[in-house]
């Protein structure tokens, strides 16, 4: 009985030892497998890190090379393009510069400094004492179609017995407008003062007769658009080299002397130029005149359908408004003289016949 018990105890002890050995082997194998896995992961991480470092180094090298290739001219060009886009966007949103801020040059010819109702600052005539003659003959006359505050711009003028002009410095490219102000305050009929206007040698106004355009003591603006691109001046379909200076010349003609009352240059388009005040009856008279021209053209036009061809200079020129009626057109004093003479002869003759 005791022997059996001992034998059973020995067997149990052996089984327990075997189980412990098996468990230890399993744990050892698991630990070894885990160690191998960790080592593999560490190796993979190290490989990835090296690859990322190499790629990052390559990107930085490429970026440094690109930065070295960027020149100051390229940076300046990019900045200018961005500023131009921002300026155009501001203009489109209505937040652009005012009319006075767009004017780059303005002169009151023959007069003193003046700020008009739009805020444009006209400087004193730079030709004073140098070229031509200043005249304030028009200050005794009211100027039609002009505001009371700005009549002085049309009442003073500069004229010369030969061709004269002004130099306007322009440093930026873009679209520009030249506005020249006139009023005939001396002559009372057409063909008394006729002259041309040149812009850097280009004739932009041909045979300007102020009285024929608007009549006596009436404001008139001649408006000329031009552009400057890549060192070239473009005006009325003609192109020439531009060297940074715009020369406005008033050319001596066959009738009297050229003149100008005031002028200014601004950036913008024709729609940006303020218009002169209307005058009672001007629109109606202009419409009547157009109807008469159409009827005359219909009789003489033939195959062209009555359309009257105009010179190129007249077609490209923009006038400030319709024509003012001739103040002397309704003067019938010349018709009354022969009537009075006939009446004076008829009365004595009738008296003599009655006495006979």
One Martini backbone bead per residue (centre of mass of N, CA, C, O) as a GRO file, in nm:
protein
  356
    1UNK     BB    1   0.058   0.060  -0.023
    2UNK     BB    2   0.304   0.253   0.009
    3UNK     BB    3   0.424   0.200  -0.273
    4UNK     BB    4   0.188   0.314  -0.436
    5UNK     BB    5   0.202   0.596  -0.332
    6UNK     BB    6   0.487   0.662  -0.426
    7UNK     BB    7   0.442   0.610  -0.718
    8UNK     BB    8   0.226   0.828  -0.759
    9UNK     BB    9   0.397   1.069  -0.665
   10UNK     BB   10   0.616   1.049  -0.883
   11UNK     BB   11   0.437   1.093  -1.124
   12UNK     BB   12   0.334   1.370  -1.045
   13UNK     BB   13   0.609   1.506  -1.039
   14UNK     BB   14   0.681   1.463  -1.334
   15UNK     BB   15   0.441   1.610  -1.462
   16UNK     BB   16   0.501   1.885  -1.336
   17UNK     BB   17   0.778   1.921  -1.460
   18UNK     BB   18   0.689   1.905  -1.755
   19UNK     BB   19   0.496   2.144  -1.753
   20UNK     BB   20   0.705   2.356  -1.675
   21UNK     BB   21   0.889   2.319  -1.919
   22UNK     BB   22   0.682   2.384  -2.136
   23UNK     BB   23   0.612   2.668  -2.035
   24UNK     BB   24   0.900   2.783  -2.054
   25UNK     BB   25   0.932   2.740  -2.357
   26UNK     BB   26   0.695   2.916  -2.447
   27UNK     BB   27   0.792   3.180  -2.322
   28UNK     BB   28   1.062   3.191  -2.463
   29UNK     BB   29   0.949   3.193  -2.751
   30UNK     BB   30   0.781   3.450  -2.723
   31UNK     BB   31   1.013   3.639  -2.649
   32UNK     BB   32   1.175   3.594  -2.907
   33UNK     BB   33   0.954   3.682  -3.105
   34UNK     BB   34   0.919   3.967  -2.991
   35UNK     BB   35   1.210   4.056  -3.034
   36UNK     BB   36   1.210   4.024  -3.340
   37UNK     BB   37   0.979   4.222  -3.396
   38UNK     BB   38   1.107   4.472  -3.271
   39UNK     BB   39   1.357   4.473  -3.449
   40UNK     BB   40   1.207   4.502  -3.715
   41UNK     BB   41   1.064   4.767  -3.650
   42UNK     BB   42   1.318   4.930  -3.596
   43UNK     BB   43   1.439   4.893  -3.877
   44UNK     BB   44   1.204   5.021  -4.032
   45UNK     BB   45   1.217   5.296  -3.895
   46UNK     BB   46   1.504   5.363  -3.975
   47UNK     BB   47   1.453   5.348  -4.279
   48UNK     BB   48   1.238   5.567  -4.292
   49UNK     BB   49   1.402   5.797  -4.171
   50UNK     BB   50   1.621   5.802  -4.387
   51UNK     BB   51   1.432   5.857  -4.626
   52UNK     BB   52   1.312   6.123  -4.519
   53UNK     BB   53   1.578   6.274  -4.494
   54UNK     BB   54   1.653   6.260  -4.792
   55UNK     BB   55   1.397   6.397  -4.903
   56UNK     BB   56   1.418   6.662  -4.740
   57UNK     BB   57   1.695   6.738  -4.848
   58UNK     BB   58   1.606   6.760  -5.144
   59UNK     BB   59   1.392   6.980  -5.106
   60UNK     BB   60   1.578   7.194  -4.984
   61UNK     BB   61   1.771   7.210  -5.221
   62UNK     BB   62   1.561   7.295  -5.433
   63UNK     BB   63   1.466   7.552  -5.283
   64UNK     BB   64   1.739   7.693  -5.277
   65UNK     BB   65   1.775   7.701  -5.584
   66UNK     BB   66   1.518   7.866  -5.641
   67UNK     BB   67   1.595   8.112  -5.464
   68UNK     BB   68   1.856   8.179  -5.625
   69UNK     BB   69   1.691   8.234  -5.903
   70UNK     BB   70   1.569   8.475  -5.765
   71UNK     BB   71   1.523   8.793  -5.867
   72UNK     BB   72   1.463   9.123  -5.819
   73UNK     BB   73   1.294   9.159  -6.080
   74UNK     BB   74   1.089   8.937  -6.019
   75UNK     BB   75   0.985   9.053  -5.755
   76UNK     BB   76   0.896   9.327  -5.868
   77UNK     BB   77   0.694   9.210  -6.073
   78UNK     BB   78   0.509   9.069  -5.869
   79UNK     BB   79   0.437   9.317  -5.701
   80UNK     BB   80   0.318   9.485  -5.934
   81UNK     BB   81   0.094   9.285  -6.010
   82UNK     BB   82  -0.051   9.286  -5.739
   83UNK     BB   83  -0.107   9.591  -5.724
   84UNK     BB   84  -0.269   9.608  -5.987
   85UNK     BB   85  -0.496   9.416  -5.902
   86UNK     BB   86  -0.583   9.577  -5.654
   87UNK     BB   87  -0.652   9.839  -5.804
   88UNK     BB   88  -0.867   9.721  -5.995
   89UNK     BB   89  -1.051   9.619  -5.768
   90UNK     BB   90  -1.104   9.893  -5.640
   91UNK     BB   91  -1.231  10.022  -5.887
   92UNK     BB   92  -1.460   9.812  -5.920
   93UNK     BB   93  -1.566   9.879  -5.611
   94UNK     BB   94  -1.540  10.209  -5.584
   95UNK     BB   95  -1.236  10.257  -5.427
   96UNK     BB   96  -1.098  10.454  -5.592
   97UNK     BB   97  -0.978  10.715  -5.714
   98UNK     BB   98  -1.027  11.021  -5.767
   99UNK     BB   99  -1.030  11.262  -5.995
  100UNK     BB  100  -0.801  11.433  -5.866
  101UNK     BB  101  -0.601  11.181  -5.836
  102UNK     BB  102  -0.579  11.127  -6.156
  103UNK     BB  103  -0.446  11.390  -6.183
  104UNK     BB  104  -0.109  11.481  -6.306
  105UNK     BB  105  -0.191  11.754  -6.475
  106UNK     BB  106  -0.237  12.122  -6.425
  107UNK     BB  107  -0.339  12.431  -6.608
  108UNK     BB  108  -0.376  12.789  -6.590
  109UNK     BB  109  -0.387  12.970  -6.854
  110UNK     BB  110  -0.297  13.295  -6.771
  111UNK     BB  111  -0.311  13.211  -6.460
  112UNK     BB  112  -0.388  13.110  -6.159
  113UNK     BB  113  -0.456  12.933  -5.912
  114UNK     BB  114  -0.694  12.644  -5.909
  115UNK     BB  115  -0.997  12.500  -5.767
  116UNK     BB  116  -1.229  12.301  -5.857
  117UNK     BB  117  -1.530  12.127  -5.810
  118UNK     BB  118  -1.346  11.843  -5.836
  119UNK     BB  119  -1.042  11.910  -5.709
  120UNK     BB  120  -0.872  12.039  -5.921
  121UNK     BB  121  -0.530  12.142  -5.948
  122UNK     BB  122  -0.440  12.446  -6.078
  123UNK     BB  123  -0.173  12.583  -6.201
  124UNK     BB  124   0.036  12.804  -6.269
  125UNK     BB  125   0.169  12.940  -6.534
  126UNK     BB  126   0.486  12.838  -6.659
  127UNK     BB  127   0.496  13.067  -6.910
  128UNK     BB  128   0.542  13.301  -6.742
  129UNK     BB  129   0.770  13.515  -6.900
  130UNK     BB  130   0.854  13.315  -7.163
  131UNK     BB  131   0.573  13.256  -7.334
  132UNK     BB  132   0.380  13.457  -7.459
  133UNK     BB  133   0.038  13.565  -7.372
  134UNK     BB  134  -0.156  13.702  -7.129
  135UNK     BB  135  -0.524  13.686  -7.070
  136UNK     BB  136  -0.826  13.876  -6.914
  137UNK     BB  137  -1.068  13.961  -7.105
  138UNK     BB  138  -1.301  13.750  -6.999
  139UNK     BB  139  -1.385  13.869  -6.707
  140UNK     BB  140  -1.630  14.055  -6.833
  141UNK     BB  141  -1.755  13.768  -6.892
  142UNK     BB  142  -1.990  13.538  -6.915
  143UNK     BB  143  -1.985  13.179  -6.896
  144UNK     BB  144  -2.114  12.938  -7.059
  145UNK     BB  145  -2.143  12.609  -6.919
  146UNK     BB  146  -2.032  12.723  -6.644
  147UNK     BB  147  -1.944  12.749  -6.345
  148UNK     BB  148  -1.892  13.001  -6.131
  149UNK     BB  149  -1.619  12.887  -6.007
  150UNK     BB  150  -1.493  12.809  -6.324
  151UNK     BB  151  -1.472  13.065  -6.516
  152UNK     BB  152  -1.166  13.135  -6.496
  153UNK     BB  153  -1.074  12.902  -6.695
  154UNK     BB  154  -1.217  13.079  -6.950
  155UNK     BB  155  -1.111  13.389  -6.906
  156UNK     BB  156  -0.831  13.283  -6.934
  157UNK     BB  157  -0.519  13.312  -7.135
  158UNK     BB  158  -0.294  13.174  -7.392
  159UNK     BB  159  -0.092  13.332  -7.641
  160UNK     BB  160   0.056  13.322  -7.980
  161UNK     BB  161   0.230  13.410  -8.282
  162UNK     BB  162   0.308  13.111  -8.238
  163UNK     BB  163   0.405  12.819  -8.172
  164UNK     BB  164   0.297  12.638  -7.875
  165UNK     BB  165   0.367  12.480  -7.540
  166UNK     BB  166   0.356  12.175  -7.337
  167UNK     BB  167   0.513  11.980  -7.077
  168UNK     BB  168   0.443  11.632  -6.985
  169UNK     BB  169   0.507  11.421  -6.734
  170UNK     BB  170   0.534  11.054  -6.785
  171UNK     BB  171   0.588  10.736  -6.598
  172UNK     BB  172   0.327  10.580  -6.666
  173UNK     BB  173   0.135  10.341  -6.772
  174UNK     BB  174  -0.161  10.385  -6.987
  175UNK     BB  175  -0.462  10.556  -6.966
  176UNK     BB  176  -0.546  10.874  -7.121
  177UNK     BB  177  -0.643  11.230  -7.071
  178UNK     BB  178  -0.704  11.520  -7.271
  179UNK     BB  179  -0.793  11.851  -7.149
  180UNK     BB  180  -0.931  12.135  -7.327
  181UNK     BB  181  -0.990  12.479  -7.266
  182UNK     BB  182  -1.253  12.698  -7.404
  183UNK     BB  183  -1.308  13.055  -7.513
  184UNK     BB  184  -1.478  13.301  -7.697
  185UNK     BB  185  -1.409  13.663  -7.617
  186UNK     BB  186  -1.364  13.834  -7.899
  187UNK     BB  187  -1.482  13.702  -8.130
  188UNK     BB  188  -1.798  13.723  -8.359
  189UNK     BB  189  -1.679  13.504  -8.569
  190UNK     BB  190  -1.586  13.317  -8.805
  191UNK     BB  191  -1.264  13.286  -8.925
  192UNK     BB  192  -1.057  13.427  -8.691
  193UNK     BB  193  -0.984  13.149  -8.523
  194UNK     BB  194  -0.741  12.907  -8.641
  195UNK     BB  195  -0.629  12.579  -8.523
  196UNK     BB  196  -0.400  12.343  -8.401
  197UNK     BB  197  -0.335  12.014  -8.242
  198UNK     BB  198  -0.053  11.862  -8.081
  199UNK     BB  199   0.082  11.518  -8.009
  200UNK     BB  200   0.384  11.443  -8.055
  201UNK     BB  201   0.307  11.534  -8.374
  202UNK     BB  202   0.005  11.474  -8.350
  203UNK     BB  203  -0.294  11.541  -8.498
  204UNK     BB  204  -0.592  11.593  -8.289
  205UNK     BB  205  -0.664  11.893  -8.392
  206UNK     BB  206  -0.857  12.034  -8.660
  207UNK     BB  207  -0.953  12.334  -8.718
  208UNK     BB  208  -1.002  12.529  -8.468
  209UNK     BB  209  -1.331  12.685  -8.413
  210UNK     BB  210  -1.484  12.810  -8.152
  211UNK     BB  211  -1.722  12.976  -8.262
  212UNK     BB  212  -1.826  12.751  -8.454
  213UNK     BB  213  -1.895  12.553  -8.221
  214UNK     BB  214  -2.031  12.766  -7.966
  215UNK     BB  215  -1.950  13.057  -7.973
  216UNK     BB  216  -1.989  13.311  -7.751
  217UNK     BB  217  -1.896  13.286  -7.435
  218UNK     BB  218  -1.833  12.956  -7.444
  219UNK     BB  219  -1.784  12.658  -7.328
  220UNK     BB  220  -1.502  12.437  -7.433
  221UNK     BB  221  -1.412  12.090  -7.485
  222UNK     BB  222  -1.117  11.912  -7.557
  223UNK     BB  223  -1.099  11.551  -7.613
  224UNK     BB  224  -0.814  11.325  -7.559
  225UNK     BB  225  -0.715  11.001  -7.625
  226UNK     BB  226  -0.453  10.792  -7.470
  227UNK     BB  227  -0.160  10.569  -7.484
  228UNK     BB  228   0.085  10.375  -7.280
  229UNK     BB  229   0.309  10.121  -7.428
  230UNK     BB  230   0.617  10.014  -7.428
  231UNK     BB  231   0.720  10.306  -7.531
  232UNK     BB  232   0.428  10.384  -7.656
  233UNK     BB  233   0.230  10.606  -7.851
  234UNK     BB  234  -0.134  10.617  -7.862
  235UNK     BB  235  -0.320  10.806  -8.122
  236UNK     BB  236  -0.559  10.786  -8.342
  237UNK     BB  237  -0.393  10.527  -8.477
  238UNK     BB  238  -0.115  10.629  -8.372
  239UNK     BB  239   0.249  10.564  -8.354
  240UNK     BB  240   0.506  10.630  -8.101
  241UNK     BB  241   0.773  10.728  -7.937
  242UNK     BB  242   0.829  10.724  -7.578
  243UNK     BB  243   1.021  10.949  -7.332
  244UNK     BB  244   0.825  11.081  -7.086
  245UNK     BB  245   0.707  11.316  -7.287
  246UNK     BB  246   0.438  11.544  -7.324
  247UNK     BB  247   0.350  11.733  -7.619
  248UNK     BB  248   0.160  12.034  -7.629
  249UNK     BB  249   0.041  12.186  -7.932
  250UNK     BB  250  -0.016  12.518  -8.073
  251UNK     BB  251  -0.095  12.586  -8.401
  252UNK     BB  252  -0.028  12.791  -8.642
  253UNK     BB  253  -0.233  12.970  -8.859
  254UNK     BB  254  -0.417  13.179  -9.081
  255UNK     BB  255  -0.596  13.253  -8.813
  256UNK     BB  256  -0.437  13.394  -8.614
  257UNK     BB  257  -0.395  13.275  -8.281
  258UNK     BB  258  -0.307  13.057  -8.065
  259UNK     BB  259  -0.484  12.885  -7.785
  260UNK     BB  260  -0.543  12.862  -7.415
  261UNK     BB  261  -0.701  12.827  -7.097
  262UNK     BB  262  -0.694  12.509  -7.023
  263UNK     BB  263  -0.527  12.207  -6.878
  264UNK     BB  264  -0.537  11.835  -6.859
  265UNK     BB  265  -0.410  11.523  -6.710
  266UNK     BB  266  -0.547  11.185  -6.704
  267UNK     BB  267  -0.649  10.893  -6.568
  268UNK     BB  268  -0.840  10.707  -6.811
  269UNK     BB  269  -1.153  10.772  -6.951
  270UNK     BB  270  -1.412  10.927  -7.107
  271UNK     BB  271  -1.618  10.863  -6.867
  272UNK     BB  272  -1.440  11.038  -6.646
  273UNK     BB  273  -1.527  11.299  -6.774
  274UNK     BB  274  -1.651  11.592  -6.712
  275UNK     BB  275  -1.929  11.770  -6.791
  276UNK     BB  276  -2.084  12.016  -6.912
  277UNK     BB  277  -2.319  12.233  -6.897
  278UNK     BB  278  -2.617  12.290  -6.989
  279UNK     BB  279  -2.823  12.462  -7.235
  280UNK     BB  280  -3.082  12.627  -7.324
  281UNK     BB  281  -3.167  12.472  -7.640
  282UNK     BB  282  -2.932  12.293  -7.742
  283UNK     BB  283  -3.059  12.017  -7.803
  284UNK     BB  284  -3.267  12.116  -8.011
  285UNK     BB  285  -3.070  12.249  -8.211
  286UNK     BB  286  -2.909  11.994  -8.268
  287UNK     BB  287  -3.140  11.825  -8.384
  288UNK     BB  288  -3.212  12.018  -8.614
  289UNK     BB  289  -2.933  12.009  -8.751
  290UNK     BB  290  -2.934  11.703  -8.809
  291UNK     BB  291  -3.188  11.699  -8.986
  292UNK     BB  292  -3.080  11.889  -9.205
  293UNK     BB  293  -2.833  11.717  -9.284
  294UNK     BB  294  -2.995  11.464  -9.364
  295UNK     BB  295  -3.164  11.598  -9.588
  296UNK     BB  296  -2.924  11.693  -9.759
  297UNK     BB  297  -2.793  11.413  -9.787
  298UNK     BB  298  -3.040  11.277  -9.932
  299UNK     BB  299  -3.012  11.459 -10.194
  300UNK     BB  300  -2.672  11.412 -10.231
  301UNK     BB  301  -2.580  11.109 -10.167
  302UNK     BB  302  -2.716  10.871 -10.302
  303UNK     BB  303  -2.570  10.565 -10.249
  304UNK     BB  304  -2.490  10.659  -9.938
  305UNK     BB  305  -2.763  10.760  -9.791
  306UNK     BB  306  -2.670  11.061  -9.686
  307UNK     BB  307  -2.382  11.034  -9.591
  308UNK     BB  308  -2.143  11.223  -9.425
  309UNK     BB  309  -1.821  11.291  -9.467
  310UNK     BB  310  -1.551  11.295  -9.242
  311UNK     BB  311  -1.286  11.377  -9.106
  312UNK     BB  312  -1.069  11.213  -8.908
  313UNK     BB  313  -1.029  11.432  -8.687
  314UNK     BB  314  -1.339  11.468  -8.628
  315UNK     BB  315  -1.409  11.171  -8.549
  316UNK     BB  316  -1.189  11.149  -8.302
  317UNK     BB  317  -1.315  11.384  -8.176
  318UNK     BB  318  -1.415  11.520  -7.861
  319UNK     BB  319  -1.684  11.685  -7.751
  320UNK     BB  320  -1.853  11.866  -7.492
  321UNK     BB  321  -2.098  11.955  -7.692
  322UNK     BB  322  -2.328  12.131  -7.810
  323UNK     BB  323  -2.424  12.388  -7.994
  324UNK     BB  324  -2.430  12.724  -7.986
  325UNK     BB  325  -2.602  12.977  -8.059
  326UNK     BB  326  -2.587  13.243  -8.254
  327UNK     BB  327  -2.608  13.568  -8.130
  328UNK     BB  328  -2.611  13.700  -8.449
  329UNK     BB  329  -2.842  13.558  -8.614
  330UNK     BB  330  -3.092  13.765  -8.507
  331UNK     BB  331  -2.973  14.008  -8.667
  332UNK     BB  332  -3.182  14.268  -8.847
  333UNK     BB  333  -3.041  14.547  -8.916
  334UNK     BB  334  -2.962  14.505  -9.222
  335UNK     BB  335  -3.273  14.495  -9.317
  336UNK     BB  336  -3.373  14.786  -9.221
  337UNK     BB  337  -3.222  14.992  -9.396
  338UNK     BB  338  -3.369  14.972  -9.678
  339UNK     BB  339  -3.648  15.037  -9.562
  340UNK     BB  340  -3.586  15.322  -9.458
  341UNK     BB  341  -3.500  15.439  -9.730
  342UNK     BB  342  -3.762  15.387  -9.883
  343UNK     BB  343  -3.942  15.547  -9.689
  344UNK     BB  344  -3.787  15.821  -9.721
  345UNK     BB  345  -3.852  15.844 -10.032
  346UNK     BB  346  -4.166  15.811 -10.038
  347UNK     BB  347  -4.271  16.058  -9.877
  348UNK     BB  348  -4.171  16.297 -10.056
  349UNK     BB  349  -4.300  16.198 -10.315
  350UNK     BB  350  -4.594  16.204 -10.214
  351UNK     BB  351  -4.596  16.508 -10.142
  352UNK     BB  352  -4.540  16.615 -10.430
  353UNK     BB  353  -4.788  16.485 -10.570
  354UNK     BB  354  -5.004  16.632 -10.399
  355UNK     BB  355  -4.928  16.928 -10.494
  356UNK     BB  356  -4.996  16.864 -10.802
   0.00000   0.00000   0.00000
